[in-house]
Amino acid sequence: MNAEAVREMLNGRPFEPFEVVMSSGERHLVKHPEFAILMPSRVIVTDPVADRAAILSLIHVTELRPIQPQASN
């Protein structure tokens, strides 16, 4: 994956939350564009509620998957 693909997801208007899927199968949710820091070869995904951050190498990112909104009944 390249930085430009991540940048497009982060700059989408309106922003749509998405998952970063890694080659290991790990998934990291980006709920808001301010919760990710993009660098040339890495992206840092934060979760302020859980007080966690993951430093992800872009060469191991296999997919950027938009999160579908939950249907309300």
N, C-alpha and C positions, 0 to 999 in steps of 0.2 A: 504494500500500500504506500502511496506517496502522500506527502504533506498537503498537496493541493486538494485531494479528495476529502481529507478531514476538514480543511479550511472551508470547502464548499458546504459541508454539513453544518459547521459552526456558524457560518454567515447566512444560512438560509433564512428567508423572510416569508412567512413567519417561521420562527425557529421550531423545529420538530425534534423532540427528544429522540436519541438513538443509542444503540448498543455498539460498542467496539468489541468485535469477536476476534479472539487471538487464535493462533495455530494450536495452542494447547487445549482449546475449548473454553477457556475462561471468557467471561463476558463482563464488560464494564459499562455501566449506564451513565450517559451524559444527559442530565435532566435540564441543564441550562448552559448556554454558551460560556458563561463566566466560570463554569465548573471544570473547564479544560484549558490547558496551556499547551499550545502547539509550538514545537521546535522543529528544526529541519529533519531530524531523524527519530524524534520521540514525541509522544503526547503524554501529558500528565493529566489524569482524570481524577477529580476530587469528589468526595462525598462529604459535605460539611455536616450533615446530620450524624453520620457514623464517625466523623473526625478521622477520615482515611484519605490516602492518596495512592494512586498506582502510577508508576513510571513505565510506560509501554513503548517498546521499540517498534517503529513503524514496519520494519521488515517482517515482524511476526503478526501484524494485523491482517486478517484474512477477509474481513467483511465489516462494513458499516451498515447496520440494520436499523431502519426507522422503527420506532416503537408505536404500535397501533394504539390509539386511545381505547380505553375500556368502554364498552357499551353500557349505558345506564338504563336501568329498567324503570 
